[in-house]
Amino acid sequence: MDQLERPMTRRSVLRGGAAAALGLYAAGMGGLASRAAGAGTARQAGVTLNWLTWSDHYFPNQLQAVKKSKQIGARVALISDDSDAYTKVKAGGGAWDMSSEDALWVPKFYHDGLIEAFDLSEIPVSKQLYSVARNVPFWKAGSLQMGYPFGWSSLQIYYNPKFVTTKPTSWTSLIDPKYRGKIVVENQPTDLMAMAGLATGSKHPYNMTPLGISRAKAFLKEFKPNVLKLVSQNTEVVRALTDQSAWLAIENLGTDVRVKAAGGPTINAVIPKEGTYGWMDAEMLLKESPNKDSFPIFLNAMEQAPWIAHNFLVNGRPLFNEAAYKILVNQGHKERADRFFYNKPETPLGMTLKGPSGNEQAYIDAFNEAFA
């Protein structure tokens, strides 16, 4: 666990933490183990799943606990962008077992033959999910599921009021020359193009016309001098806001709390007047995985409510596990959970969601030209 995650040792969650998680998934595994051809976890001994994901989807000690209890390990490869994972999976054949992916990227993976749909009911922990998360229409493949629902967030501008004295109420605030070298954002080309599309008046930021793409590229060229760095993971954004090398960022719900917990300054948030975009992500079983039988057992252990509650307290954005929300309420964190809309899991379905563009190559080319 890196240093930014160390302040997360909130005893109220950790006391129940791994022990409670083990108890919960031991109870829930009965049906699945019996369906897994009798041998259950013993048959899975020595399996290591190759997982493309983001750093906020797991904790190292969580992976260790799951490996110890289920004999299924995970070798994590961090991704910075949905298109990054897509490219790796397309090129990697059977090198990957599972991948995390956002919103409308999930059906793209499915329709391009890269993932395998599964029966959500075969993963007992899915009963802990909010019902709306189990019934996301664009993640359905008939009666099967394209991905296991994990979490969601809108994207907003975060700023340090010590340095940013005028509230940045528009995306165009980000190209103000006084912020030269003071903005940190994640290296997500399609999504930064979508942001630029919103800034320049596009009504469909993930499906812009050639003219819209041209305008977005011009905006990003003005934006580039203000970017201190493009980073791979949101932990790096939190770090930059904490040490105040960055004054502004575009980031998930809860970033202000994470900065404060890391010993940083007060950070404010604002939704730009042009509107925003967001994500809801899922864990997917890759079609060419040689370890498909291990996928449901691994997820059933990883997604237990105590781990998910702990994940929320560390990373801030809401998650789809309703049982974890009840843990948070019982342990005195209701105000924080409600502040970040944990109890409103239907919210992302009304957002402009991340997804592949109608002309993905044009987006990538425009981004590369702007940041060349």
Secondary structure, 3 states (H helix, E strand, C coil): CCHHHHHHCCHHHHCCHHHHHHHHHHHHHHHHHHHCCCCHHHHCCCEEEEEEECHHHCCHHHHHHHHHHHCEEEEEEECCCHHHHHHHHHHHHHHCCEEEEECCHHHHHHHCCCECCECHHHCHHHHHECHHHHCCHHHEECCEECCEEEEEEEEEEEECCCCCCCCCCCHHHHHCHHHCCCEEEECCHHHHHHHHHHHCCCCCCCCCCHHHHHHHHHHHHHHHHHEEEEECCHHHHHHHHHCCCCCEEEEECCHHHHHHHCCCCCCEEECCCCCCCEEEEEEEEECCCCCCCHHHHHHHHHCCHHHHHHHHHHHCCCECEHHHHHHHHHCCCHHHHHHCCCCCCCHHHHCCECCCCCCHHHHHHHHHHHHC
